[in-house]
Amino acid sequence: MQNVCICVFVLTACQHIEHYQFVCHDPVNCPIKLPSLWTFPFLLQINCVTFPSPACMPEQQLLKPNEWSYCDYFWTDKKDPQGSGCITGFEILLQKQLKGKQMQKEMAEFIRERIKIEEEYAKNLSKLSQIPLAGQEEGTLGEAWAQLKKSLADEAEVHLKFSSKLQSEVEKPFLTFRENFKKDMKRFDHHIADLRKQLVGRYAAVEKARKALADRQKELELKTQQLEIKLSNKIEEDIKKARRKSTQAGDDLMRCVDLYNQSQSKWFEEMVTTSLELERLEVERVEMIRQHLCQYTTLRHETDMFNQSTMEPVVQLLQSVDPSRDRELWVRENKTGEIRPVDVEI
């Protein structure tokens, strides 16, 4: 009668784990003792995720070389600086997105404060333009002074338009861009977390199946030793049962490893897809902000040009101020007589 034991090895290649079954015809003296799934020198297991050992595997090629892509640099977990636990690479990516959303919100608040300043400035300019100070100035200087006061009202209107455009063309887009952002991030988070949770469960099943196989092999080894000491039909029957159980346990382990591989492969694929989507969203956010800040500078430049145009009539009138002409006009209107006094003659 020939004794057989099943030895299962788990090998890894890149992101996919493969298993191989070997048949040993001498279970008693079998040199292969099944260790924990993750104690092979060519495997590195971190929080239920399996990685190739750097010492035993060639360096992996990046999925997107030279791009510093999210999908290449956030596979392992990181110690949480706020606690004793770990934070996943995907959570770090989500935090980046949430921080970006907060920065976008704060930029909108900044623009709102800028709008308030413009509105208050316009209000004060308009109020100042209506104050009748120096309203009785006459002549060409009086005309220039009146135009200067009018330019304040015109400038106030320019700043009101600037504040209105800031609100509609900068602040509002900042506030309304991706209104469903948090809902989308929560959906991504739950999806990846569910896949990771499934992976943890499949890992636990592999460990349980591995332990069961080790127990069955020990049982088969014990029965075989008993048969060597004493031949017995009952012991032979027990060995057959133990062998069937060991074979079944090996099959169960292989099935659990298959399921684990499937879960890790699915998690890997979704991590790549989702991290690339987050990368795209971040590029889109930055580009949106850049475009609207450029619009801000354009509006500001236009405001300066309009303000300059309100000054042009003032400049022209100031250049036309003529004290001699003013004196002539004033004298014509206010003269009391052209006949000068003469000396008394006796």
C-alpha positions as CSV (number, residue, x, y, z in Angstrom):
1,M,0.0,0.0,0.0
2,Q,1.3,3.4,-1.0
3,N,0.9,6.5,1.3
4,V,0.3,9.8,-0.3
5,C,0.1,13.3,1.1
6,I,-0.9,16.6,-0.6
7,C,1.5,19.6,-0.3
8,V,0.2,22.9,-1.5
9,F,2.5,25.8,-2.4
10,V,1.4,29.3,-3.0
11,L,3.6,31.3,-5.4
12,T,3.1,34.9,-6.4
13,A,3.8,36.7,-9.7
14,C,3.1,40.4,-9.7
15,Q,-0.5,41.0,-8.5
16,H,-1.7,37.4,-9.1
17,I,-1.2,34.5,-6.7
18,E,-0.9,31.0,-8.2
19,H,-1.1,27.7,-6.3
20,Y,0.5,24.4,-7.2
21,Q,-0.2,21.0,-5.8
22,F,2.6,18.4,-5.4
23,V,2.2,14.7,-4.6
24,C,4.4,13.2,-2.0
25,H,4.6,9.4,-1.7
26,D,6.2,9.3,1.7
27,P,4.1,11.4,4.1
28,V,6.0,10.3,7.2
29,N,9.4,11.4,5.9
30,C,8.0,14.2,3.7
31,P,10.6,17.0,3.9
32,I,7.9,19.6,3.2
33,K,6.1,20.9,6.2
34,L,3.3,23.3,5.3
35,P,3.8,26.6,7.0
36,S,1.5,29.5,7.2
37,L,0.5,30.7,3.8
38,W,2.4,33.9,4.1
39,T,5.7,32.6,5.5
40,F,7.2,31.6,2.1
41,P,10.3,33.8,1.5
42,F,8.9,35.0,-1.9
43,L,5.8,36.4,-0.3
44,L,5.1,39.5,1.8
45,Q,1.7,39.8,3.4
46,I,0.6,43.2,4.7
47,N,-2.9,43.5,6.2
48,C,-4.2,40.6,4.2
49,V,-2.8,41.9,0.9
50,T,-0.1,39.8,-0.7
51,F,3.0,41.4,-2.3
52,P,6.1,39.9,-3.8
53,S,9.2,40.0,-1.6
54,P,11.6,42.6,-3.0
55,A,14.5,40.2,-2.2
56,C,13.1,37.4,-4.3
57,M,11.2,39.1,-7.1
58,P,12.4,41.3,-9.9
59,E,11.4,45.0,-9.7
60,Q,7.9,45.5,-11.0
61,Q,7.3,47.9,-13.8
62,L,5.1,50.9,-13.0
63,L,1.7,50.9,-14.6
64,K,2.2,54.4,-15.8
65,P,5.9,55.1,-15.9
66,N,7.2,58.7,-15.5
67,E,3.7,60.0,-14.7
68,W,3.6,59.8,-10.9
69,S,0.2,58.3,-11.2
70,Y,-2.0,57.6,-8.2
71,C,-2.4,54.0,-9.5
72,D,1.3,53.3,-8.9
73,Y,2.1,54.6,-5.4
74,F,-0.8,53.8,-3.0
75,W,-0.9,50.0,-2.7
76,T,0.3,49.5,0.9
77,D,-1.2,50.8,4.1
78,K,0.4,53.5,6.2
79,K,0.6,54.1,9.9
80,D,-2.1,56.5,11.0
81,P,-0.2,59.5,12.5
82,Q,-3.4,60.3,14.5
83,G,-3.6,56.9,16.2
84,S,-2.2,53.4,16.5
85,G,-4.0,51.9,13.5
86,C,-3.3,52.1,9.8
87,I,-4.7,54.1,7.0
88,T,-5.0,52.6,3.5
89,G,-3.4,54.1,0.4
90,F,-6.9,54.7,-1.0
91,E,-8.0,56.6,2.1
92,I,-5.0,58.9,1.6
93,L,-6.2,59.5,-2.0
94,L,-9.7,60.3,-0.7
95,Q,-8.3,62.7,1.9
96,K,-6.5,64.5,-0.9
97,Q,-9.8,64.9,-2.8
98,L,-11.6,66.1,0.3
99,K,-8.9,68.6,1.1
100,G,-9.1,69.9,-2.5
101,K,-12.8,70.4,-2.1
102,Q,-12.2,72.3,1.1
103,M,-9.6,74.5,-0.5
104,Q,-12.1,75.2,-3.3
105,K,-14.7,76.2,-0.8
106,E,-12.2,78.5,1.0
107,M,-11.3,80.1,-2.3
108,A,-15.0,80.8,-2.9
109,E,-15.1,82.4,0.6
110,F,-12.1,84.5,-0.3
111,I,-13.8,85.7,-3.5
112,R,-16.9,86.5,-1.5
113,E,-14.9,88.8,0.8
114,R,-13.4,90.4,-2.3
115,I,-16.9,91.0,-3.6
116,K,-17.9,92.7,-0.3
117,I,-14.9,95.0,-0.5
118,E,-15.8,96.0,-4.1
119,E,-19.5,96.6,-3.1
120,E,-18.5,98.7,-0.1
121,Y,-16.0,100.6,-2.2
122,A,-18.6,101.3,-4.9
123,K,-21.1,102.4,-2.2
124,N,-18.6,104.9,-0.7
125,L,-17.5,106.2,-4.1
126,S,-21.1,106.9,-5.1
127,K,-21.8,108.6,-1.7
128,L,-18.7,110.7,-2.1
129,S,-19.7,111.8,-5.6
130,Q,-22.9,113.3,-4.2
131,I,-21.3,115.5,-1.6
132,P,-21.6,119.2,-2.6
133,L,-18.1,120.2,-1.4
134,A,-16.5,122.8,-3.6
135,G,-19.7,122.8,-5.7
136,Q,-19.5,126.6,-6.2
137,E,-16.1,126.5,-8.0
138,E,-16.4,128.4,-11.3
139,G,-15.0,128.5,-14.7
140,T,-12.9,125.8,-16.4
141,L,-11.6,124.6,-13.0
142,G,-15.2,124.3,-11.9
143,E,-16.0,122.2,-14.9
144,A,-13.0,119.9,-14.2
145,W,-14.0,119.6,-10.6
146,A,-17.6,118.7,-11.5
147,Q,-16.3,116.0,-14.0
148,L,-14.0,114.6,-11.3
149,K,-16.9,114.2,-9.0
150,K,-19.0,112.6,-11.7
151,S,-16.1,110.2,-12.5
152,L,-16.5,108.8,-8.9
153,A,-20.0,107.8,-9.7
154,D,-18.9,106.3,-13.0
155,E,-16.1,104.4,-11.1
156,A,-18.6,103.2,-8.5
157,E,-20.7,101.7,-11.3
158,V,-17.5,100.0,-12.7
159,H,-16.8,98.4,-9.4
160,L,-20.4,97.3,-8.9
161,K,-20.2,95.5,-12.3
162,F,-16.9,94.0,-11.3
163,S,-18.3,92.6,-8.1
164,S,-21.3,91.2,-10.0
165,K,-19.1,89.5,-12.5
166,L,-17.0,88.1,-9.7
167,Q,-20.0,86.6,-8.1
168,S,-21.4,85.0,-11.3
169,E,-18.1,84.1,-13.1
170,V,-15.8,83.1,-10.2
171,E,-17.5,82.6,-6.9
172,K,-20.6,80.7,-8.1
173,P,-18.6,78.2,-10.3
174,F,-16.4,77.5,-7.2
175,L,-19.4,76.7,-5.1
176,T,-21.4,74.7,-7.7
177,F,-18.5,72.7,-9.2
178,R,-19.3,69.1,-8.5
179,E,-22.2,69.6,-6.1
180,N,-22.4,65.8,-5.7
181,F,-18.7,65.5,-4.8
182,K,-19.1,64.2,-1.3
183,K,-21.7,61.7,-2.4
184,D,-19.3,60.4,-5.2
185,M,-16.4,60.2,-2.7
186,K,-18.5,58.2,-0.3
187,R,-19.5,55.8,-3.1
188,F,-15.9,55.3,-4.0
189,D,-14.9,54.8,-0.4
190,H,-17.6,52.2,0.3
191,H,-16.9,50.3,-2.9
192,I,-13.2,49.9,-2.3
193,A,-13.8,49.3,1.5
194,D,-16.2,46.5,0.7
195,L,-13.7,44.8,-1.7
196,R,-11.0,45.1,1.0
197,K,-13.3,43.7,3.6
198,Q,-14.1,40.7,1.3
199,L,-10.3,40.3,0.8
200,V,-9.8,40.1,4.6
201,G,-12.5,37.5,4.8
202,R,-11.0,35.4,2.0
203,Y,-7.6,35.6,3.7
204,A,-9.1,34.4,7.0
205,A,-10.7,31.5,5.1
206,V,-7.3,30.6,3.5
207,E,-5.6,30.6,6.9
208,K,-8.4,28.4,8.4
209,A,-8.1,26.0,5.4
210,R,-4.3,25.9,5.8
211,K,-4.6,25.0,9.5
212,A,-7.2,22.3,8.7
213,L,-4.9,20.8,6.1
214,A,-2.0,20.8,8.5
215,D,-4.2,19.1,11.1
216,R,-5.3,16.4,8.6
217,Q,-1.7,15.8,7.6
218,K,-0.7,15.3,11.2
219,E,-3.6,12.9,11.7
220,L,-2.5,11.0,8.6
221,E,1.1,10.9,9.8
222,L,0.0,9.6,13.2
223,K,-2.1,6.8,11.7
224,T,0.7,5.8,9.4
225,Q,3.1,5.6,12.4
226,Q,0.6,3.4,14.2
227,L,0.4,1.1,11.2
228,E,4.2,0.7,11.2
229,I,4.1,-0.4,14.9
230,K,1.1,-2.7,14.5
231,L,-0.5,-4.0,11.3
232,S,-4.3,-3.8,11.6
233,N,-7.2,-3.7,9.2
234,K,-8.8,-1.0,11.3
235,I,-5.7,1.2,11.2
236,E,-5.5,0.7,7.4
237,E,-9.1,1.8,7.1
238,D,-8.4,4.8,9.4
239,I,-5.5,5.7,7.1
240,K,-7.7,5.6,4.1
241,K,-10.2,7.9,5.8
242,A,-7.4,10.2,7.0
243,R,-6.0,10.3,3.5
244,R,-9.4,11.3,2.0
245,K,-9.7,14.0,4.6
246,S,-6.2,15.3,3.9
247,T,-6.9,15.3,0.2
248,Q,-10.2,17.1,0.8
249,A,-8.5,19.6,3.0
250,G,-5.9,20.2,0.3
251,D,-8.7,20.8,-2.2
252,D,-10.5,23.2,0.2
253,L,-7.2,25.1,0.6
254,M,-6.8,25.4,-3.1
255,R,-10.4,26.5,-3.5
256,C,-9.9,29.2,-0.7
257,V,-6.7,30.4,-2.4
258,D,-8.6,30.6,-5.7
259,L,-11.3,32.7,-4.1
260,Y,-8.6,34.9,-2.4
261,N,-6.9,35.4,-5.7
262,Q,-10.2,36.4,-7.3
263,S,-10.9,38.9,-4.5
264,Q,-7.4,40.4,-4.6
265,S,-7.5,40.6,-8.4
266,K,-10.9,42.4,-8.3
267,W,-9.7,44.7,-5.6
268,F,-6.5,45.4,-7.6
269,E,-8.5,46.2,-10.8
270,E,-11.0,48.5,-8.9
271,M,-8.1,50.2,-7.1
272,V,-6.5,51.0,-10.5
273,T,-9.7,52.2,-12.1
274,T,-10.8,54.3,-9.1
275,S,-7.5,55.8,-8.4
276,L,-7.2,56.9,-12.0
277,E,-10.7,58.4,-11.8
278,L,-9.6,60.3,-8.7
279,E,-6.5,61.4,-10.6
280,R,-8.7,62.7,-13.4
281,L,-11.0,64.5,-11.0
282,E,-8.1,66.2,-9.4
283,V,-6.7,67.4,-12.7
284,E,-10.2,68.6,-13.6
285,R,-10.6,70.5,-10.3
286,V,-7.2,72.2,-10.6
287,E,-7.8,73.2,-14.2
288,M,-11.3,74.6,-13.3
289,I,-9.8,76.7,-10.6
290,R,-7.0,77.9,-12.8
291,Q,-9.4,79.0,-15.5
292,H,-11.6,80.9,-13.2
293,L,-8.7,82.6,-11.4
294,C,-7.5,83.6,-14.9
295,Q,-11.0,85.0,-15.4
296,Y,-10.6,87.0,-12.2
297,T,-7.4,88.6,-13.5
298,T,-9.2,89.4,-16.8
299,L,-12.1,91.1,-15.0
300,R,-9.6,93.0,-12.8
301,H,-7.8,94.2,-15.8
302,E,-11.0,95.3,-17.5
303,T,-12.0,97.1,-14.3
304,D,-8.7,99.0,-14.4
305,M,-9.3,99.9,-18.1
306,F,-12.8,101.1,-17.4
307,N,-11.6,103.2,-14.4
308,Q,-9.0,104.7,-16.7
309,S,-11.7,105.6,-19.2
310,T,-13.6,107.5,-16.4
311,M,-10.5,109.5,-15.8
312,E,-10.0,110.6,-19.4
313,P,-12.6,113.3,-19.4
314,V,-11.2,114.6,-16.2
315,V,-7.7,114.7,-17.6
316,Q,-8.9,116.5,-20.7
317,L,-10.7,119.2,-18.7
318,L,-7.8,119.6,-16.3
319,Q,-5.5,120.2,-19.3
320,S,-8.0,122.8,-20.5
321,V,-8.0,124.7,-17.2
322,D,-7.1,128.3,-18.0
323,P,-6.8,130.8,-15.2
324,S,-6.9,133.7,-17.6
325,R,-10.0,132.5,-19.2
326,D,-11.6,131.9,-15.9
327,R,-10.7,135.4,-14.8
328,E,-12.2,136.8,-18.0
329,L,-15.5,135.0,-17.5
330,W,-15.7,135.9,-13.9
331,V,-15.0,139.5,-14.5
332,R,-17.6,139.7,-17.3
333,E,-20.2,138.3,-15.0
334,N,-19.3,140.1,-11.8
335,K,-17.7,143.5,-12.9
336,T,-19.0,146.6,-11.2
337,G,-17.6,149.2,-13.6
338,E,-14.8,150.0,-16.0
339,I,-14.4,153.8,-15.2
340,R,-11.5,154.3,-12.9
341,P,-11.2,157.1,-10.4
342,V,-9.3,160.3,-11.3
343,D,-7.7,163.0,-9.2
344,V,-9.7,166.0,-8.1
345,E,-8.7,169.2,-9.9
346,I,-9.0,172.8,-8.5
